[in-house]
């Protein structure tokens, strides 16, 4: 998942924050995808 050197240079809190942001945007993408699929049918 990404370059380990970049994450290692970050403080633990920052690394967790980035991971959280990524997960949240992924969930949002999935929700939008499902909503669009539902509206198409």
N, CA, C, O and CB atoms as a CASP TS submission, in Angstrom:
PFRMAT TS
TARGET T0000
AUTHOR 0000-0000-0000
METHOD Language model
MODEL 1
PARENT N/A
ATOM      1  N   UNK     1       0.851  -1.205   0.000  1.00  0.00           N
ATOM      2  CA  UNK     1       0.000   0.000   0.000  1.00  0.00           C
ATOM      3  C   UNK     1       0.880   1.247   0.000  1.00  0.00           C
ATOM      4  O   UNK     1       1.363   1.662   1.054  1.00  0.00           O
ATOM      5  CB  UNK     1      -0.960   0.011   1.237  1.00  0.00           C
ATOM      6  N   UNK     2       1.090   1.833  -1.145  1.00  0.00           N
ATOM      7  CA  UNK     2       1.907   3.031  -1.221  1.00  0.00           C
ATOM      8  C   UNK     2       3.357   2.724  -0.901  1.00  0.00           C
ATOM      9  O   UNK     2       3.725   1.560  -0.748  1.00  0.00           O
ATOM     10  CB  UNK     2       1.378   4.093  -0.278  1.00  0.00           C
ATOM     11  N   UNK     3       4.188   3.757  -0.799  1.00  0.00           N
ATOM     12  CA  UNK     3       5.595   3.518  -0.509  1.00  0.00           C
ATOM     13  C   UNK     3       5.802   3.498   0.995  1.00  0.00           C
ATOM     14  O   UNK     3       5.421   4.451   1.674  1.00  0.00           O
ATOM     15  CB  UNK     3       6.490   4.592  -1.169  1.00  0.00           C
ATOM     16  N   UNK     4       6.392   2.443   1.535  1.00  0.00           N
ATOM     17  CA  UNK     4       6.602   2.333   2.980  1.00  0.00           C
ATOM     18  C   UNK     4       7.533   3.422   3.507  1.00  0.00           C
ATOM     19  O   UNK     4       7.407   3.855   4.653  1.00  0.00           O
ATOM     20  CB  UNK     4       7.170   0.963   3.323  1.00  0.00           C
ATOM     21  N   UNK     5       8.481   3.868   2.651  1.00  0.00           N
ATOM     22  CA  UNK     5       9.413   4.902   3.113  1.00  0.00           C
ATOM     23  C   UNK     5       8.651   6.176   3.485  1.00  0.00           C
ATOM     24  O   UNK     5       8.975   6.823   4.481  1.00  0.00           O
ATOM     25  CB  UNK     5      10.472   5.208   2.023  1.00  0.00           C
ATOM     26  N   UNK     6       7.647   6.535   2.694  1.00  0.00           N
ATOM     27  CA  UNK     6       6.879   7.756   2.960  1.00  0.00           C
ATOM     28  C   UNK     6       6.140   7.645   4.287  1.00  0.00           C
ATOM     29  O   UNK     6       6.174   8.571   5.096  1.00  0.00           O
ATOM     30  CB  UNK     6       5.881   8.031   1.819  1.00  0.00           C
ATOM     31  N   UNK     7       5.468   6.512   4.515  1.00  0.00           N
ATOM     32  CA  UNK     7       4.706   6.360   5.758  1.00  0.00           C
ATOM     33  C   UNK     7       5.638   6.303   6.959  1.00  0.00           C
ATOM     34  O   UNK     7       5.309   6.823   8.025  1.00  0.00           O
ATOM     35  CB  UNK     7       3.834   5.095   5.706  1.00  0.00           C
ATOM     36  N   UNK     8       6.801   5.677   6.795  1.00  0.00           N
ATOM     37  CA  UNK     8       7.728   5.562   7.922  1.00  0.00           C
ATOM     38  C   UNK     8       8.260   6.926   8.349  1.00  0.00           C
ATOM     39  O   UNK     8       8.605   7.122   9.514  1.00  0.00           O
ATOM     40  CB  UNK     8       8.891   4.641   7.560  1.00  0.00           C
ATOM     41  N   UNK     9       8.327   7.871   7.407  1.00  0.00           N
ATOM     42  CA  UNK     9       8.860   9.183   7.748  1.00  0.00           C
ATOM     43  C   UNK     9       7.813  10.033   8.472  1.00  0.00           C
ATOM     44  O   UNK     9       8.139  11.088   9.017  1.00  0.00           O
ATOM     45  CB  UNK     9       9.345   9.901   6.485  1.00  0.00           C
ATOM     46  N   UNK    10       6.565   9.580   8.479  1.00  0.00           N
ATOM     47  CA  UNK    10       5.510  10.333   9.139  1.00  0.00           C
ATOM     48  C   UNK    10       5.346   9.892  10.589  1.00  0.00           C
ATOM     49  O   UNK    10       5.648   8.748  10.928  1.00  0.00           O
ATOM     50  CB  UNK    10       4.193  10.169   8.387  1.00  0.00           C
ATOM     51  N   UNK    11       4.866  10.801  11.455  1.00  0.00           N
ATOM     52  CA  UNK    11       4.503  10.412  12.817  1.00  0.00           C
ATOM     53  C   UNK    11       3.335   9.427  12.768  1.00  0.00           C
ATOM     54  O   UNK    11       2.573   9.410  11.802  1.00  0.00           O
ATOM     55  CB  UNK    11       4.136  11.661  13.674  1.00  0.00           C
ATOM     56  N   UNK    12       3.197   8.614  13.805  1.00  0.00           N
ATOM     57  CA  UNK    12       2.171   7.574  13.813  1.00  0.00           C
ATOM     58  C   UNK    12       0.779   8.172  13.645  1.00  0.00           C
ATOM     59  O   UNK    12      -0.036   7.645  12.888  1.00  0.00           O
ATOM     60  CB  UNK    12       2.242   6.765  15.110  1.00  0.00           C
ATOM     61  N   UNK    13       0.504   9.268  14.346  1.00  0.00           N
ATOM     62  CA  UNK    13      -0.818   9.889  14.255  1.00  0.00           C
ATOM     63  C   UNK    13      -1.127  10.316  12.840  1.00  0.00           C
ATOM     64  O   UNK    13      -2.229  10.088  12.341  1.00  0.00           O
ATOM     65  CB  UNK    13      -0.911  11.085  15.187  1.00  0.00           C
ATOM     66  N   UNK    14      -0.153  10.939  12.189  1.00  0.00           N
ATOM     67  CA  UNK    14      -0.349  11.408  10.818  1.00  0.00           C
ATOM     68  C   UNK    14      -0.608  10.225   9.890  1.00  0.00           C
ATOM     69  O   UNK    14      -1.479  10.286   9.022  1.00  0.00           O
ATOM     70  CB  UNK    14       0.879  12.215  10.334  1.00  0.00           C
ATOM     71  N   UNK    15       0.154   9.149  10.077  1.00  0.00           N
ATOM     72  CA  UNK    15      -0.005   7.972   9.233  1.00  0.00           C
ATOM     73  C   UNK    15      -1.423   7.419   9.394  1.00  0.00           C
ATOM     74  O   UNK    15      -2.069   7.058   8.410  1.00  0.00           O
ATOM     75  CB  UNK    15       1.053   6.891   9.588  1.00  0.00           C
ATOM     76  N   UNK    16      -1.896   7.356  10.626  1.00  0.00           N
ATOM     77  CA  UNK    16      -3.240   6.836  10.882  1.00  0.00           C
ATOM     78  C   UNK    16      -4.290   7.748  10.245  1.00  0.00           C
ATOM     79  O   UNK    16      -5.287   7.273   9.700  1.00  0.00           O
ATOM     80  CB  UNK    16      -3.492   6.705  12.405  1.00  0.00           C
ATOM     81  N   UNK    17      -4.055   9.060  10.318  1.00  0.00           N
ATOM     82  CA  UNK    17      -5.002  10.018   9.760  1.00  0.00           C
ATOM     83  C   UNK    17      -5.124   9.817   8.256  1.00  0.00           C
ATOM     84  O   UNK    17      -6.229   9.809   7.713  1.00  0.00           O
ATOM     85  CB  UNK    17      -4.569  11.461  10.077  1.00  0.00           C
ATOM     86  N   UNK    18      -3.996   9.655   7.590  1.00  0.00           N
ATOM     87  CA  UNK    18      -4.003   9.437   6.132  1.00  0.00           C
ATOM     88  C   UNK    18      -4.746   8.151   5.805  1.00  0.00           C
ATOM     89  O   UNK    18      -5.556   8.113   4.879  1.00  0.00           O
ATOM     90  CB  UNK    18      -2.554   9.378   5.570  1.00  0.00           C
ATOM     91  N   UNK    19      -4.471   7.099   6.566  1.00  0.00           N
ATOM     92  CA  UNK    19      -5.137   5.821   6.347  1.00  0.00           C
ATOM     93  C   UNK    19      -6.641   5.985   6.522  1.00  0.00           C
ATOM     94  O   UNK    19      -7.425   5.429   5.753  1.00  0.00           O
ATOM     95  CB  UNK    19      -4.593   4.747   7.311  1.00  0.00           C
ATOM     96  N   UNK    20      -7.044   6.751   7.538  1.00  0.00           N
ATOM     97  CA  UNK    20      -8.469   6.961   7.816  1.00  0.00           C
ATOM     98  C   UNK    20      -9.119   7.724   6.660  1.00  0.00           C
ATOM     99  O   UNK    20     -10.201   7.358   6.202  1.00  0.00           O
ATOM    100  CB  UNK    20      -8.662   7.732   9.152  1.00  0.00           C
ATOM    101  N   UNK    21      -8.467   8.771   6.196  1.00  0.00           N
ATOM    102  CA  UNK    21      -8.998   9.549   5.075  1.00  0.00           C
ATOM    103  C   UNK    21      -9.198   8.665   3.857  1.00  0.00           C
ATOM    104  O   UNK    21     -10.219   8.739   3.174  1.00  0.00           O
ATOM    105  CB  UNK    21      -8.062  10.716   4.732  1.00  0.00           C
ATOM    106  N   UNK    22      -8.199   7.823   3.599  1.00  0.00           N
ATOM    107  CA  UNK    22      -8.258   6.945   2.439  1.00  0.00           C
ATOM    108  C   UNK    22      -9.441   5.994   2.557  1.00  0.00           C
ATOM    109  O   UNK    22     -10.187   5.790   1.599  1.00  0.00           O
ATOM    110  CB  UNK    22      -6.950   6.156   2.290  1.00  0.00           C
ATOM    111  N   UNK    23      -9.603   5.410   3.755  1.00  0.00           N
ATOM    112  CA  UNK    23     -10.703   4.461   3.963  1.00  0.00           C
ATOM    113  C   UNK    23     -12.041   5.155   3.801  1.00  0.00           C
ATOM    114  O   UNK    23     -12.959   4.605   3.193  1.00  0.00           O
ATOM    115  CB  UNK    23     -10.610   3.812   5.353  1.00  0.00           C
ATOM    116  N   UNK    24     -12.159   6.369   4.344  1.00  0.00           N
ATOM    117  CA  UNK    24     -13.435   7.094   4.267  1.00  0.00           C
ATOM    118  C   UNK    24     -13.783   7.433   2.823  1.00  0.00           C
ATOM    119  O   UNK    24     -14.931   7.266   2.409  1.00  0.00           O
ATOM    120  CB  UNK    24     -13.377   8.380   5.110  1.00  0.00           C
ATOM    121  N   UNK    25     -12.819   7.902   2.059  1.00  0.00           N
ATOM    122  CA  UNK    25     -13.113   8.255   0.664  1.00  0.00           C
ATOM    123  C   UNK    25     -13.449   7.001  -0.137  1.00  0.00           C
ATOM    124  O   UNK    25     -14.255   7.049  -1.066  1.00  0.00           O
ATOM    125  CB  UNK    25     -11.913   8.997   0.020  1.00  0.00           C
ATOM    126  N   UNK    26     -12.830   5.881   0.227  1.00  0.00           N
ATOM    127  CA  UNK    26     -13.136   4.622  -0.445  1.00  0.00           C
ATOM    128  C   UNK    26     -14.581   4.228  -0.174  1.00  0.00           C
ATOM    129  O   UNK    26     -15.301   3.817  -1.084  1.00  0.00           O
ATOM    130  CB  UNK    26     -12.176   3.506   0.016  1.00  0.00           C
ATOM    131  N   UNK    27     -15.001   4.355   1.084  1.00  0.00           N
ATOM    132  CA  UNK    27     -16.391   4.032   1.432  1.00  0.00           C
ATOM    133  C   UNK    27     -17.359   4.932   0.672  1.00  0.00           C
ATOM    134  O   UNK    27     -18.391   4.477   0.178  1.00  0.00           O
ATOM    135  CB  UNK    27     -16.617   4.174   2.953  1.00  0.00           C
ATOM    136  N   UNK    28     -17.010   6.218   0.584  1.00  0.00           N
ATOM    137  CA  UNK    28     -17.878   7.164  -0.113  1.00  0.00           C
ATOM    138  C   UNK    28     -18.008   6.773  -1.581  1.00  0.00           C
ATOM    139  O   UNK    28     -19.098   6.809  -2.152  1.00  0.00           O
ATOM    140  CB  UNK    28     -17.333   8.603   0.016  1.00  0.00           C
ATOM    141  N   UNK    29     -16.875   6.398  -2.185  1.00  0.00           N
ATOM    142  CA  UNK    29     -16.893   5.971  -3.585  1.00  0.00           C
ATOM    143  C   UNK    29     -17.807   4.766  -3.763  1.00  0.00           C
ATOM    144  O   UNK    29     -18.612   4.722  -4.693  1.00  0.00           O
ATOM    145  CB  UNK    29     -15.470   5.636  -4.069  1.00  0.00           C
ATOM    146  N   UNK    30     -17.682   3.791  -2.872  1.00  0.00           N
ATOM    147  CA  UNK    30     -18.503   2.584  -2.967  1.00  0.00           C
ATOM    148  C   UNK    30     -19.981   2.933  -2.833  1.00  0.00           C
ATOM    149  O   UNK    30     -20.815   2.412  -3.573  1.00  0.00           O
ATOM    150  CB  UNK    30     -18.095   1.565  -1.888  1.00  0.00           C
ATOM    151  N   UNK    31     -20.306   3.822  -1.881  1.00  0.00           N
ATOM    152  CA  UNK    31     -21.703   4.210  -1.680  1.00  0.00           C
ATOM    153  C   UNK    31     -22.253   4.886  -2.932  1.00  0.00           C
ATOM    154  O   UNK    31     -23.356   4.572  -3.378  1.00  0.00           O
ATOM    155  CB  UNK    31     -21.837   5.149  -0.464  1.00  0.00           C
ATOM    156  N   UNK    32     -21.485   5.810  -3.496  1.00  0.00           N
ATOM    157  CA  UNK    32     -21.924   6.492  -4.715  1.00  0.00           C
ATOM    158  C   UNK    32     -22.132   5.495  -5.842  1.00  0.00           C
ATOM    159  O   UNK    32     -23.093   5.589  -6.606  1.00  0.00           O
ATOM    160  CB  UNK    32     -20.905   7.558  -5.135  1.00  0.00           C
ATOM    161  N   UNK    33     -21.224   4.546  -5.932  1.00  0.00           N
ATOM    162  CA  UNK    33     -21.306   3.536  -6.988  1.00  0.00           C
ATOM    163  C   UNK    33     -22.602   2.741  -6.845  1.00  0.00           C
ATOM    164  O   UNK    33     -23.318   2.523  -7.823  1.00  0.00           O
ATOM    165  CB  UNK    33     -20.077   2.589  -6.940  1.00  0.00           C
ATOM    166  N   UNK    34     -22.896   2.310  -5.618  1.00  0.00           N
ATOM    167  CA  UNK    34     -24.107   1.522  -5.395  1.00  0.00           C
ATOM    168  C   UNK    34     -25.361   2.362  -5.646  1.00  0.00           C
ATOM    169  O   UNK    34     -26.349   1.873  -6.193  1.00  0.00           O
ATOM    170  CB  UNK    34     -24.123   0.960  -3.964  1.00  0.00           C
ATOM    171  N   UNK    35     -25.305   3.628  -5.239  1.00  0.00           N
ATOM    172  CA  UNK    35     -26.453   4.508  -5.460  1.00  0.00           C
ATOM    173  C   UNK    35     -26.718   4.669  -6.946  1.00  0.00           C
ATOM    174  O   UNK    35     -27.865   4.614  -7.387  1.00  0.00           O
ATOM    175  CB  UNK    35     -26.221   5.881  -4.810  1.00  0.00           C
ATOM    176  N   UNK    36     -25.649   4.870  -7.723  1.00  0.00           N
ATOM    177  CA  UNK    36     -25.817   5.028  -9.170  1.00  0.00           C
ATOM    178  C   UNK    36     -26.369   3.748  -9.788  1.00  0.00           C
ATOM    179  O   UNK    36     -27.257   3.789 -10.639  1.00  0.00           O
ATOM    180  CB  UNK    36     -24.477   5.405  -9.834  1.00  0.00           C
ATOM    181  N   UNK    37     -25.835   2.621  -9.352  1.00  0.00           N
ATOM    182  CA  UNK    37     -26.315   1.348  -9.882  1.00  0.00           C
ATOM    183  C   UNK    37     -27.812   1.196  -9.597  1.00  0.00           C
ATOM    184  O   UNK    37     -28.578   0.748 -10.450  1.00  0.00           O
ATOM    185  CB  UNK    37     -25.520   0.166  -9.268  1.00  0.00           C
ATOM    186  N   UNK    38     -28.211   1.579  -8.379  1.00  0.00           N
ATOM    187  CA  UNK    38     -29.602   1.431  -7.981  1.00  0.00           C
ATOM    188  C   UNK    38     -30.498   2.351  -8.813  1.00  0.00           C
ATOM    189  O   UNK    38     -31.598   1.969  -9.213  1.00  0.00           O
ATOM    190  CB  UNK    38     -29.766   1.732  -6.481  1.00  0.00           C
ATOM    191  N   UNK    39     -30.010   3.572  -9.068  1.00  0.00           N
ATOM    192  CA  UNK    39     -30.833   4.521  -9.818  1.00  0.00           C
ATOM    193  C   UNK    39     -30.942   4.115 -11.298  1.00  0.00           C
ATOM    194  O   UNK    39     -31.937   4.417 -11.956  1.00  0.00           O
ATOM    195  CB  UNK    39     -30.247   5.943  -9.698  1.00  0.00           C
ATOM    196  N   UNK    40     -29.919   3.436 -11.809  1.00  0.00           N
ATOM    197  CA  UNK    40     -29.971   2.972 -13.199  1.00  0.00           C
ATOM    198  C   UNK    40     -31.061   1.918 -13.355  1.00  0.00           C
ATOM    199  O   UNK    40     -31.830   1.933 -14.316  1.00  0.00           O
ATOM    200  CB  UNK    40     -28.600   2.401 -13.642  1.00  0.00           C
ATOM    201  N   UNK    41     -31.110   1.006 -12.393  1.00  0.00           N
ATOM    202  CA  UNK    41     -32.119  -0.062 -12.509  1.00  0.00           C
ATOM    203  C   UNK    41     -33.482   0.511 -12.192  1.00  0.00           C
ATOM    204  O   UNK    41     -34.479  -0.210 -12.228  1.00  0.00           O
ATOM    205  CB  UNK    41     -31.797  -1.257 -11.561  1.00  0.00           C
TER
END
